Amino acid sequence: MGTESQVRRPAALDALPRGYAALFERAASVLAADPRVRAVWVSGSLARGDADAFSDLDLLVAVADAEFDSFAASWRSWLAQITPTVLAREIPFLRGSLYSLTPDCERLDVVLERVSALAVSPFRTREVVFDRDGLDARVPKPAPASGPDRAKLASAIEEPLRYLALLPAVLGRGELLLAQEAFGHLRRRISELFLEANAPLPTTGAKHWRDKLSAEQYAVLESLPWPEATREALVEAHLAAGRALLAHGRPIASKLGVSWPEPLERAVREYLLRELGVSL
């Protein structure tokens, strides 16, 4: 096994724009020609079988333990053999792994793994491109999907309330742009609440949201647009987000057995009324 002629082309690759086929062929050729590389898989949407015209090319590369450090250190060299890039960066805490952008804006991401670490790999949904040593058998099967995490739900409820309590200080200092940014964090935490409540989520990638939110949840987030940098608009936007949290967070907490932070809600309500003269 492991010669270039035995490279397997994933059927889902046909869904990607035309340039990705050539990018895949070059990557497979370069990696198959390097004996330090013992196996390569596609991951992400290509492995799940739900790739579309907007998907990335994601590769998992198993490297012999004795050669891992040298291969990881030379990532710019072997990447340059695959494709020119306009952006290429090593992924923090994943030595030799990278994300990159080609001159045609094709996205190539590569994660390196030691052969000895395959048995505990978190990347479990994958499709073989080539496998010199039968390493695919070592990769664990995908873990059963888990439901909502109560600790994460509690945080996604409490943190937006805390953000609301910061609003008087930010506005009092005249930091209107900062208040805009704070609204973004507030809205994001509400989206995280919805997503966690819906667990287990569909296995689609990070750039898919519509299939992970209910129509009602999607509409709630759509109703919370980015506010202008005026005091009036910022107060109204924060109140709208806070009211959405209360209206939808309470039923979620009740359904999933999460204690509602009554003292926190009461304190924030009273503080906003006292400092800004507004009712949540």
LUMFI-864981 format. One record per residue (C-alpha): x, y, z; residue in three letters. Coordinates in nm, 3 decimals, padded with zeros to 5 digits. Layout:
LUMFI-864981
{drenlo {X Y Z} 'ALA'}
...
end
This chain:
LUMFI-864981
{drenlo {00.000 00.000 00.000} 'MET'}
{drenlo {00.092 00.365 -00.003} 'GLY'}
{drenlo {00.208 00.431 -00.358} 'THR'}
{drenlo {00.082 00.736 -00.538} 'GLU'}
{drenlo {-00.118 00.519 -00.781} 'SER'}
{drenlo {-00.323 00.385 -00.489} 'GLN'}
{drenlo {-00.453 00.724 -00.384} 'VAL'}
{drenlo {-00.829 00.720 -00.340} 'ARG'}
{drenlo {-01.018 01.023 -00.460} 'ARG'}
{drenlo {-01.321 01.101 -00.240} 'PRO'}
{drenlo {-01.644 01.105 -00.439} 'ALA'}
{drenlo {-01.765 01.410 -00.247} 'ALA'}
{drenlo {-01.480 01.613 -00.400} 'LEU'}
{drenlo {-01.695 01.661 -00.710} 'ASP'}
{drenlo {-01.918 01.899 -00.513} 'ALA'}
{drenlo {-01.634 02.148 -00.458} 'LEU'}
{drenlo {-01.532 02.412 -00.713} 'PRO'}
{drenlo {-01.313 02.283 -00.995} 'ARG'}
{drenlo {-00.984 02.410 -00.851} 'GLY'}
{drenlo {-01.012 02.183 -00.550} 'TYR'}
{drenlo {-00.972 01.867 -00.758} 'ALA'}
{drenlo {-00.628 01.979 -00.876} 'ALA'}
{drenlo {-00.539 02.094 -00.525} 'LEU'}
{drenlo {-00.634 01.753 -00.387} 'PHE'}
{drenlo {-00.432 01.572 -00.652} 'GLU'}
{drenlo {-00.122 01.781 -00.580} 'ARG'}
{drenlo {-00.156 01.733 -00.205} 'ALA'}
{drenlo {-00.206 01.359 -00.238} 'ALA'}
{drenlo {00.091 01.329 -00.475} 'SER'}
{drenlo {00.332 01.527 -00.255} 'VAL'}
{drenlo {00.230 01.348 00.064} 'LEU'}
{drenlo {00.230 01.001 -00.091} 'ALA'}
{drenlo {00.584 01.060 -00.219} 'ALA'}
{drenlo {00.711 01.132 00.133} 'ASP'}
{drenlo {00.787 00.809 00.325} 'PRO'}
{drenlo {00.748 00.992 00.656} 'ARG'}
{drenlo {00.377 01.016 00.582} 'VAL'}
{drenlo {00.211 00.684 00.661} 'ARG'}
{drenlo {-00.151 00.767 00.587} 'ALA'}
{drenlo {-00.373 01.052 00.475} 'VAL'}
{drenlo {-00.746 01.103 00.514} 'TRP'}
{drenlo {-00.995 01.370 00.417} 'VAL'}
{drenlo {-01.205 01.501 00.704} 'SER'}
{drenlo {-01.480 01.757 00.750} 'GLY'}
{drenlo {-01.760 01.770 00.495} 'SER'}
{drenlo {-01.569 01.553 00.247} 'LEU'}
{drenlo {-01.561 01.270 00.499} 'ALA'}
{drenlo {-01.918 01.324 00.615} 'ARG'}
{drenlo {-02.043 01.319 00.257} 'GLY'}
{drenlo {-02.218 01.656 00.280} 'ASP'}
{drenlo {-01.964 01.869 00.092} 'ALA'}
{drenlo {-02.097 02.151 -00.123} 'ASP'}
{drenlo {-01.962 02.428 -00.343} 'ALA'}
{drenlo {-01.851 02.621 -00.034} 'PHE'}
{drenlo {-01.659 02.347 00.148} 'SER'}
{drenlo {-01.288 02.341 00.236} 'ASP'}
{drenlo {-01.028 02.074 00.166} 'LEU'}
{drenlo {-00.943 01.929 00.508} 'ASP'}
{drenlo {-00.666 01.668 00.538} 'LEU'}
{drenlo {-00.551 01.452 00.829} 'LEU'}
{drenlo {-00.193 01.330 00.793} 'VAL'}
{drenlo {-00.042 01.048 01.002} 'ALA'}
{drenlo {00.335 01.084 01.035} 'VAL'}
{drenlo {00.577 00.822 01.167} 'ALA'}
{drenlo {00.665 00.907 01.527} 'ASP'}
{drenlo {01.039 00.913 01.467} 'ALA'}
{drenlo {00.994 01.156 01.178} 'GLU'}
{drenlo {00.715 01.369 01.320} 'PHE'}
{drenlo {00.926 01.656 01.451} 'ASP'}
{drenlo {01.121 01.699 01.128} 'SER'}
{drenlo {00.809 01.679 00.915} 'PHE'}
{drenlo {00.622 01.927 01.136} 'ALA'}
{drenlo {00.914 02.170 01.132} 'ALA'}
{drenlo {00.925 02.165 00.752} 'SER'}
{drenlo {00.555 02.235 00.697} 'TRP'}
{drenlo {00.622 02.544 00.486} 'ARG'}
{drenlo {00.844 02.340 00.256} 'SER'}
{drenlo {00.600 02.058 00.183} 'TRP'}
{drenlo {00.308 02.300 00.164} 'LEU'}
{drenlo {00.495 02.499 -00.103} 'ALA'}
{drenlo {00.532 02.177 -00.303} 'GLN'}
{drenlo {00.155 02.135 -00.291} 'ILE'}
{drenlo {00.048 02.488 -00.374} 'THR'}
{drenlo {00.147 02.854 -00.365} 'PRO'}
{drenlo {-00.035 03.038 -00.090} 'THR'}
{drenlo {-00.127 03.394 -00.006} 'VAL'}
{drenlo {-00.181 03.298 00.358} 'LEU'}
{drenlo {-00.043 03.006 00.555} 'ALA'}
{drenlo {-00.031 02.981 00.932} 'ARG'}
{drenlo {00.048 02.710 01.179} 'GLU'}
{drenlo {-00.243 02.619 01.404} 'ILE'}
{drenlo {-00.161 02.708 01.767} 'PRO'}
{drenlo {-00.089 02.403 01.984} 'PHE'}
{drenlo {-00.098 02.166 01.683} 'LEU'}
{drenlo {00.261 02.153 01.568} 'ARG'}
{drenlo {00.301 02.144 01.191} 'GLY'}
{drenlo {-00.074 02.167 01.136} 'SER'}
{drenlo {-00.193 02.461 00.930} 'LEU'}
{drenlo {-00.464 02.654 00.757} 'TYR'}
{drenlo {-00.396 02.820 00.425} 'SER'}
{drenlo {-00.543 03.015 00.137} 'LEU'}
{drenlo {-00.431 02.972 -00.224} 'THR'}
{drenlo {-00.410 03.255 -00.481} 'PRO'}
{drenlo {-00.756 03.144 -00.601} 'ASP'}
{drenlo {-00.885 03.156 -00.241} 'CYS'}
{drenlo {-00.915 02.780 -00.210} 'GLU'}
{drenlo {-00.893 02.678 00.155} 'ARG'}
{drenlo {-00.659 02.394 00.249} 'LEU'}
{drenlo {-00.634 02.286 00.613} 'ASP'}
{drenlo {-00.394 02.014 00.727} 'VAL'}
{drenlo {-00.375 01.848 01.069} 'VAL'}
{drenlo {-00.074 01.630 01.152} 'LEU'}
{drenlo {-00.100 01.332 01.387} 'GLU'}
{drenlo {00.162 01.098 01.526} 'ARG'}
{drenlo {00.097 00.737 01.431} 'VAL'}
{drenlo {00.107 00.643 01.799} 'SER'}
{drenlo {-00.169 00.896 01.877} 'ALA'}
{drenlo {-00.425 00.768 01.627} 'LEU'}
{drenlo {-00.596 00.549 01.886} 'ALA'}
{drenlo {-00.693 00.858 02.085} 'VAL'}
{drenlo {-00.753 01.096 01.795} 'SER'}
{drenlo {-01.044 01.337 01.838} 'PRO'}
{drenlo {-01.082 01.343 01.458} 'PHE'}
{drenlo {-01.295 01.036 01.409} 'ARG'}
{drenlo {-01.498 01.102 01.097} 'THR'}
{drenlo {-01.253 01.057 00.810} 'ARG'}
{drenlo {-01.215 00.888 00.473} 'GLU'}
{drenlo {-00.893 00.721 00.360} 'VAL'}
{drenlo {-00.690 00.878 00.081} 'VAL'}
{drenlo {-00.402 00.635 00.124} 'PHE'}
{drenlo {-00.294 00.409 00.410} 'ASP'}
{drenlo {00.041 00.233 00.390} 'ARG'}
{drenlo {00.013 00.038 00.714} 'ASP'}
{drenlo {-00.355 -00.026 00.780} 'GLY'}
{drenlo {-00.365 00.261 01.028} 'LEU'}
{drenlo {-00.729 00.344 00.965} 'ASP'}
{drenlo {-00.823 00.049 01.186} 'ALA'}
{drenlo {-00.665 00.227 01.485} 'ARG'}
{drenlo {-00.887 00.533 01.461} 'VAL'}
{drenlo {-01.173 00.523 01.714} 'PRO'}
{drenlo {-01.528 00.514 01.590} 'LYS'}
{drenlo {-01.722 00.840 01.626} 'PRO'}
{drenlo {-01.840 00.888 01.984} 'ALA'}
{drenlo {-02.214 00.880 02.052} 'PRO'}
{drenlo {-02.366 01.226 02.031} 'ALA'}
{drenlo {-02.418 01.388 02.370} 'SER'}
{drenlo {-02.706 01.605 02.483} 'GLY'}
{drenlo {-02.701 01.954 02.633} 'PRO'}
{drenlo {-02.435 02.033 02.893} 'ASP'}
{drenlo {-02.605 02.194 03.193} 'ARG'}
{drenlo {-02.293 02.384 03.299} 'ALA'}
{drenlo {-02.261 02.539 02.953} 'LYS'}
{drenlo {-02.630 02.626 02.954} 'LEU'}
{drenlo {-02.598 02.795 03.293} 'ALA'}
{drenlo {-02.303 02.999 03.168} 'SER'}
{drenlo {-02.489 03.096 02.851} 'ALA'}
{drenlo {-02.771 03.230 03.068} 'ILE'}
{drenlo {-02.566 03.402 03.338} 'GLU'}
{drenlo {-02.305 03.569 03.119} 'GLU'}
{drenlo {-02.553 03.776 02.911} 'PRO'}
{drenlo {-02.706 03.901 03.234} 'LEU'}
{drenlo {-02.359 04.000 03.352} 'ARG'}
{drenlo {-02.298 04.182 03.022} 'TYR'}
{drenlo {-02.619 04.379 03.077} 'LEU'}
{drenlo {-02.492 04.486 03.418} 'ALA'}
{drenlo {-02.182 04.630 03.251} 'LEU'}
{drenlo {-02.380 04.855 03.018} 'LEU'}
{drenlo {-02.420 05.153 03.258} 'PRO'}
{drenlo {-02.043 05.167 03.317} 'ALA'}
{drenlo {-01.959 05.150 02.948} 'VAL'}
{drenlo {-02.214 05.415 02.856} 'LEU'}
{drenlo {-02.116 05.629 03.153} 'GLY'}
{drenlo {-01.764 05.647 03.015} 'ARG'}
{drenlo {-01.894 05.739 02.672} 'GLY'}
{drenlo {-01.751 05.420 02.520} 'GLU'}
{drenlo {-02.013 05.378 02.250} 'LEU'}
{drenlo {-01.796 05.165 02.021} 'LEU'}
{drenlo {-01.715 04.939 02.312} 'LEU'}
{drenlo {-02.087 04.908 02.385} 'ALA'}
{drenlo {-02.134 04.798 02.023} 'GLN'}
{drenlo {-01.876 04.524 02.074} 'GLU'}
{drenlo {-02.042 04.424 02.401} 'ALA'}
{drenlo {-02.372 04.382 02.220} 'PHE'}
{drenlo {-02.202 04.141 01.982} 'GLY'}
{drenlo {-02.083 03.931 02.276} 'HIS'}
{drenlo {-02.431 03.940 02.427} 'LEU'}
{drenlo {-02.593 03.821 02.105} 'ARG'}
{drenlo {-02.329 03.552 02.060} 'ARG'}
{drenlo {-02.398 03.409 02.404} 'ARG'}
{drenlo {-02.769 03.386 02.324} 'ILE'}
{drenlo {-02.681 03.194 02.007} 'SER'}
{drenlo {-02.459 02.964 02.216} 'GLU'}
{drenlo {-02.753 02.905 02.451} 'LEU'}
{drenlo {-02.972 02.799 02.161} 'PHE'}
{drenlo {-02.706 02.575 02.009} 'LEU'}
{drenlo {-02.627 02.402 02.338} 'GLU'}
{drenlo {-02.998 02.352 02.410} 'ALA'}
{drenlo {-03.036 02.181 02.071} 'ASN'}
{drenlo {-02.756 01.929 02.132} 'ALA'}
{drenlo {-02.681 01.686 01.985} 'PRO'}
{drenlo {-02.641 01.904 01.679} 'LEU'}
{drenlo {-02.619 01.793 01.316} 'PRO'}
{drenlo {-02.260 01.708 01.226} 'THR'}
{drenlo {-02.233 01.980 00.962} 'THR'}
{drenlo {-01.938 02.217 00.988} 'GLY'}
{drenlo {-01.887 02.550 01.158} 'ALA'}
{drenlo {-02.018 02.750 00.862} 'LYS'}
{drenlo {-02.361 02.586 00.889} 'HIS'}
{drenlo {-02.615 02.738 01.128} 'TRP'}
{drenlo {-02.957 02.706 00.970} 'ARG'}
{drenlo {-02.979 02.333 01.035} 'ASP'}
{drenlo {-02.866 02.375 01.398} 'LYS'}
{drenlo {-03.124 02.634 01.505} 'LEU'}
{drenlo {-03.501 02.611 01.505} 'SER'}
{drenlo {-03.690 02.854 01.283} 'ALA'}
{drenlo {-03.798 03.043 01.595} 'GLU'}
{drenlo {-03.443 03.066 01.729} 'GLN'}
{drenlo {-03.315 03.185 01.394} 'TYR'}
{drenlo {-03.583 03.453 01.384} 'ALA'}
{drenlo {-03.492 03.568 01.736} 'VAL'}
{drenlo {-03.129 03.620 01.639} 'LEU'}
{drenlo {-03.230 03.791 01.314} 'GLU'}
{drenlo {-03.436 04.036 01.520} 'SER'}
{drenlo {-03.123 04.148 01.707} 'LEU'}
{drenlo {-02.931 04.346 01.444} 'PRO'}
{drenlo {-02.609 04.536 01.508} 'TRP'}
{drenlo {-02.700 04.876 01.661} 'PRO'}
{drenlo {-02.573 05.218 01.561} 'GLU'}
{drenlo {-02.316 05.374 01.793} 'ALA'}
{drenlo {-02.562 05.602 01.969} 'THR'}
{drenlo {-02.663 05.581 02.332} 'ARG'}
{drenlo {-03.032 05.538 02.251} 'GLU'}
{drenlo {-02.974 05.263 01.993} 'ALA'}
{drenlo {-02.730 05.078 02.217} 'LEU'}
{drenlo {-02.964 05.080 02.516} 'VAL'}
{drenlo {-03.253 04.956 02.303} 'GLU'}
{drenlo {-03.042 04.682 02.144} 'ALA'}
{drenlo {-02.917 04.556 02.479} 'HIS'}
{drenlo {-03.268 04.556 02.621} 'LEU'}
{drenlo {-03.399 04.367 02.319} 'ALA'}
{drenlo {-03.129 04.104 02.362} 'ALA'}
{drenlo {-03.194 04.081 02.735} 'GLY'}
{drenlo {-03.567 04.037 02.680} 'ARG'}
{drenlo {-03.499 03.767 02.422} 'ALA'}
{drenlo {-03.279 03.591 02.674} 'LEU'}
{drenlo {-03.549 03.601 02.940} 'LEU'}
{drenlo {-03.827 03.498 02.704} 'ALA'}
{drenlo {-03.644 03.201 02.555} 'HIS'}
{drenlo {-03.388 03.116 02.821} 'GLY'}
{drenlo {-03.639 03.047 03.095} 'ARG'}
{drenlo {-03.824 02.775 02.902} 'PRO'}
{drenlo {-03.493 02.618 02.801} 'ILE'}
{drenlo {-03.370 02.616 03.161} 'ALA'}
{drenlo {-03.698 02.468 03.286} 'SER'}
{drenlo {-03.706 02.199 03.019} 'LYS'}
{drenlo {-03.345 02.092 03.068} 'LEU'}
{drenlo {-03.324 02.110 03.446} 'GLY'}
{drenlo {-03.105 02.419 03.480} 'VAL'}
{drenlo {-03.165 02.644 03.780} 'SER'}
{drenlo {-03.266 02.994 03.677} 'TRP'}
{drenlo {-03.046 03.265 03.838} 'PRO'}
{drenlo {-03.329 03.459 04.002} 'GLU'}
{drenlo {-03.107 03.675 04.228} 'PRO'}
{drenlo {-02.886 03.770 03.933} 'LEU'}
{drenlo {-03.182 03.860 03.713} 'GLU'}
{drenlo {-03.341 04.066 03.989} 'ARG'}
{drenlo {-03.017 04.252 04.063} 'ALA'}
{drenlo {-02.963 04.335 03.696} 'VAL'}
{drenlo {-03.321 04.455 03.651} 'ARG'}
{drenlo {-03.294 04.685 03.953} 'GLU'}
{drenlo {-02.951 04.814 03.848} 'TYR'}
{drenlo {-03.062 04.904 03.495} 'LEU'}
{drenlo {-03.370 05.079 03.628} 'LEU'}
{drenlo {-03.165 05.270 03.884} 'ARG'}
{drenlo {-02.876 05.368 03.658} 'GLU'}
{drenlo {-03.040 05.406 03.316} 'LEU'}
{drenlo {-03.407 05.443 03.401} 'GLY'}
{drenlo {-03.502 05.147 03.179} 'VAL'}
{drenlo {-03.693 04.826 03.246} 'SER'}
{drenlo {-03.568 04.493 03.124} 'LEU'}
end
